[in-house]
Amino acid sequence: MMGRFSGKVALVTGASSGMGQATARMLADQGARVFTAQRGAAEHEALVADFTDPGAPEQVVNAVRKAAGQLDILINNAGVMREGTVEETTQDDWHLQLQVNLTAPFLLTRHAMPLLKQGRGAIVNVGSIEGLGSNPRHPAYCASKAGLHGLTRAVAVDHSPDGVRCNAVAPGWIDTGLNVDFIESMGDPEEFRRQIGRIHPVRRTGLPEEVARLICWLASDEASFVTGQIYTIDGGRTSQLSLP
């Protein structure tokens, strides 16, 4: 398995930490040449990109084309979330989340498609269980992730005949730096962890590496007959009905 991505070129957005970082490392460990794109510093061949800028996706794909001449795997992972009900959410907050979470993956996919066709490549979008349901005060985030799930299916329908597969993962509560910091900000972090654990049948939250393994499988030839699918990875959270 160590070399299953040998000869492949991958682009991972939002890879400075969390699921993106874990995915980029796993792809590289298994033989891929990995480019990352994000605002801050990152590992591998890092490109500086601000996906609130509509021109950033084309610039990133052009940089990969110039440096490598190919692109076989596109992982749309970069995302942003701002909390607020529909009454509290400003148009600026709405547009920010739609731009980064949905429009940027659309533009990256559009500009990368000629290269992906050449290599009969794979796209994996990082959606969310909030594209399937909703936590409180997340209207824009939920809308953007539901849209990304829909985009995933549409790209699969249109471009699977070209040899390009497109799937998505829908993670639940994952121990990214942001979530860990949130837990630590609670008055009793350990009790909060126990409460969070109880809403998961596996009795814990997930690790970035666990999501990365699923992403890498979907990007690999082992998933050659899989396209247009949304894979929930949430420790059973969305399968468990709440108690009265």
Salt bridges, closest charged atoms under 4 A:
GLU43 OE2 - ARG25 NH2 2.58
GLU43 OE1 - HIS44 NE2 3.58
GLU45 OE2 - ARG33 NE 2.61
GLU83 OE1 - ARG137 NH1 3.82
GLU83 OE2 - HIS138 NE2 2.87
GLU88 OE1 - ARG137 NH2 2.95
GLU130 OE2 - HIS138 ND1 2.92
ASP162 OD2 - LYS117 NZ 3.87
ASP162 OD2 - HIS159 ND1 2.91
GLU184 OE2 - ARG193 NH2 2.42
GLU190 OE2 - ARG193 NH1 2.78
GLU191 OE1 - ARG194 NH2 3.04
GLU191 OE2 - ARG198 NH2 3.55
GLU210 OE2 - ARG204 NH2 2.60
GLU222 OE2 - ARG4 NH1 3.05
